[in-house]
């Protein structure tokens, strides 16, 4: 009887360890997916420039076109509804938010959150972008688009830990 009780308790302990390991691995995969997605969004946003300024040798981002491109990329690749909430069979739970910072030849930083303008400020090339959430720092030497993705969570099998660090930032610099 002692062997049976010990055996069952070891199996239960092993199952809990295995469950934690599966949740941890899925969390790491989610971080990688968000990292690659933020890089793709930064590139997509940086490719949307105003042609009339580009013809004059200046890089000025077309914010409206860029935001549409980033939003459609997120909806398609992260399996989201139009309101940026996950579809039923999606990997994500909760809300998905994205912040975009545009640094271009107008000399202004334009901060957009979920497609809405939050702020504008002046900058000079040589400034450093510092993200207060992720501690991501980037030296702004050329026109740059910085994208930060924030996801509430991933579907896990257990609720033992608060997996709340699903935030990644990436940038794309347009240098000639």
Buried (B, 14 or more C-beta within 10 A) or exposed (E): EEEEEEEEEEEEEEEEEEBBEEBEEBBEEBBEBBBEBBBBBBBBBBBBBBEEBEEEEBBBBBBEBBBBBBBEBBBEEBBBEEEBBBEEEBBBBEBBBBBBBBBBBBEBBBBBBBBEEEEEEEBEEEBEBEBEEEEBEBEBEBBBBBBBBBBBBBEBEEEEEEBEEBBBBBBBBBEE
